[in-house]
Amino acid sequence: MLLRDIAHSRAGDKGDISNISVIAYDQTDFARLEQYLTPERVKAHFAGIVHGEVVRYALPHLGALNFVMQRALGGGVTRSLALDAHGKCLSGAMLAIEVPDAA
């Protein structure tokens, strides 16, 4: 299954940093998100886009994970030639990560 089947996301940016939150639709899926969505897995998913560190913050009461990705926006909004200089579409790309079905 795809992450989008159990969660939605929001994105923000500041300079060359992309900030993506992944929020479970159902609180019961949060443990699966927390186990499967590691910073390493997210960085591998964004290989070639994210060139810096990925840090994950867990917000269990909200059923959410927040990922802060350094060097992710081609130098930032005013410097990047990317069509999506703000990185908003990265939140949609995050939701394409495959996650295992609940057993």
C-alpha positions as MATLAB code, in Angstrom:
seq = 'MLLRDIAHSRAGDKGDISNISVIAYDQTDFARLEQYLTPERVKAHFAGIVHGEVVRYALPHLGALNFVMQRALGGGVTRSLALDAHGKCLSGAMLAIEVPDAA';
ca = [
       0.000    0.000    0.000;
       1.069    3.583   -0.431;
       1.550    5.961    2.451;
      -1.274    8.106    1.044;
      -3.704    5.286    1.912;
      -3.177    5.818    5.653;
      -1.878    9.390    5.967;
      -1.901   12.891    4.567;
       0.882   15.470    4.570;
       1.708   19.155    4.748;
       4.848   20.956    3.642;
       6.635   24.145    4.521;
       9.967   25.723    3.694;
      12.545   28.148    4.983;
      15.539   28.885    2.816;
      16.960   25.588    1.606;
      15.070   23.518    4.212;
      11.919   21.538    3.461;
       9.662   20.599    6.341;
       7.123   17.817    5.740;
       4.610   16.509    8.226;
       2.963   13.121    7.729;
      -0.276   12.728    9.691;
      -2.089    9.410   10.125;
      -5.778    9.455    9.233;
      -6.355    6.980   12.059;
      -4.367    7.141   15.302;
      -4.017    3.336   15.226;
      -1.735    3.653   12.177;
       0.739    5.976   13.903;
       2.888    3.142   15.303;
       3.307    1.736   11.784;
       4.308    5.157   10.468;
       6.768    5.636   13.306;
       8.328    2.215   12.743;
       8.531    2.392    8.967;
       9.182    6.067    8.123;
      12.736    6.442    9.321;
      14.897    9.433    8.384;
      17.078    7.051    6.356;
      14.111    5.722    4.382;
      12.840    9.244    3.693;
      16.291   10.423    2.581;
      16.608    7.406    0.265;
      13.153    8.170   -1.180;
      14.311   11.711   -1.978;
      17.749   10.718   -3.298;
      18.969   13.369   -5.733;
      16.663   15.991   -4.195;
      17.630   16.097   -0.521;
      21.382   16.590   -0.189;
      21.585   17.205    3.556;
      20.510   15.671    6.825;
      16.955   14.450    7.448;
      15.736   14.756   11.039;
      12.456   13.250   12.230;
      10.338   14.540   15.093;
       7.497   12.394   16.449;
       4.252   13.977   17.627;
       2.410   10.901   18.940;
      -0.577   12.768   20.411;
      -1.242   14.180   16.947;
      -0.472   10.907   15.171;
       2.141   12.779   13.155;
       5.783   12.713   12.147;
       7.620   15.850   11.081;
      10.650   15.602    8.785;
      13.107   18.474    8.467;
      15.217   18.032    5.337;
      18.344   20.167    4.914;
      19.622   21.244    1.472;
      16.378   20.133   -0.164;
      15.304   23.127   -2.245;
      18.167   23.866   -4.608;
      19.473   26.742   -2.503;
      16.081   28.140   -1.507;
      13.178   29.932   -3.127;
      15.139   32.924   -4.372;
      18.054   30.849   -5.723;
      16.476   27.690   -7.125;
      15.558   27.158  -10.760;
      13.137   24.383   -9.758;
       9.536   24.708  -10.908;
       8.443   24.072   -7.319;
      10.977   26.198   -5.473;
       8.922   26.039   -2.262;
       8.947   22.239   -2.251;
       5.188   21.921   -1.762;
       4.981   18.981   -4.144;
       7.507   17.102   -1.979;
       4.677   16.382    0.456;
       2.795   14.632   -2.353;
       5.935   12.757   -3.338;
       6.350   11.633    0.278;
       2.934    9.981    0.115;
       4.159    7.725   -2.704;
       6.354    5.765   -0.286;
       5.232    2.156   -0.075;
       4.406    0.899    3.412;
       3.640   -2.669    4.442;
       0.006   -3.618    4.957;
      -1.113   -4.142    8.528;
      -0.904   -7.808    9.390;
];
